Amino acid sequence: MNQPYKTKLAHMLDNGDKLEFESFVEASSHDDAVAQAKVRLHAVIAALATAETIDIDKTKVEMGAHQH
């Protein structure tokens, strides 16, 4: 039986940058929710790769932050 999940995925780059993705899915298990979120993330990245511009709806900038 499916239930709603909120998924959060993160891809860490070699330089310390991080790409985070959050989605809501209806899934039968944790593993199914992650699999669905990965498919959605791939579709979003493909769409952004071909977009002329990327709209940013939310930002957070911290002055004086140090990378850990």
C-alpha positions as CSV (number, residue, x, y, z in Angstrom):
1,M,0.0,0.0,0.0
2,N,1.4,3.4,-1.0
3,Q,1.8,6.2,1.5
4,P,3.1,9.8,1.1
5,Y,6.8,10.4,1.6
6,K,8.9,13.6,1.6
7,T,12.2,12.8,0.1
8,K,15.5,14.7,0.3
9,L,18.4,13.8,-1.9
10,A,21.8,15.4,-2.0
11,H,24.7,15.0,-4.4
12,M,28.1,16.1,-3.2
13,L,30.6,17.4,-5.7
14,D,34.4,17.0,-5.4
15,N,34.8,20.7,-4.7
16,G,32.5,20.5,-1.6
17,D,29.5,22.0,-3.4
18,K,26.2,20.3,-2.8
19,L,23.1,19.9,-5.0
20,E,20.0,19.2,-2.9
21,F,16.6,18.0,-4.2
22,E,13.3,17.7,-2.3
23,S,10.2,16.0,-3.6
24,F,6.9,14.5,-2.4
25,V,6.0,11.0,-3.7
26,E,3.5,8.3,-3.1
27,A,5.5,5.1,-2.5
28,S,5.2,1.6,-1.1
29,S,8.5,1.8,0.8
30,H,11.5,4.0,1.7
31,D,13.5,2.4,-1.1
32,D,10.6,3.0,-3.6
33,A,10.4,6.7,-2.5
34,V,14.1,7.1,-3.0
35,A,13.9,5.5,-6.5
36,Q,11.1,7.7,-7.5
37,A,12.9,10.8,-6.2
38,K,16.0,9.9,-8.2
39,V,14.0,9.6,-11.4
40,R,12.4,13.0,-10.7
41,L,15.9,14.5,-9.9
42,H,17.3,13.2,-13.2
43,A,14.3,14.7,-15.1
44,V,14.8,18.1,-13.4
45,I,18.5,18.1,-14.1
46,A,17.9,17.3,-17.8
47,A,15.3,20.1,-18.0
48,L,17.6,22.6,-16.4
49,A,20.5,21.6,-18.6
50,T,18.6,22.7,-21.7
51,A,17.0,25.8,-20.2
52,E,18.2,29.2,-21.3
53,T,17.9,30.5,-17.8
54,I,17.3,29.0,-14.4
55,D,14.7,30.6,-12.1
56,I,15.8,30.8,-8.5
57,D,12.8,30.8,-6.2
58,K,14.6,30.7,-2.8
59,T,18.0,31.8,-1.7
60,K,20.2,31.6,1.4
61,V,23.5,33.4,1.5
62,E,25.7,33.4,4.6
63,M,28.5,36.0,4.8
64,G,31.8,34.8,6.3
65,A,30.9,31.1,6.1
66,H,33.7,28.6,6.0
67,Q,33.6,25.3,4.2
68,H,33.9,22.3,6.5
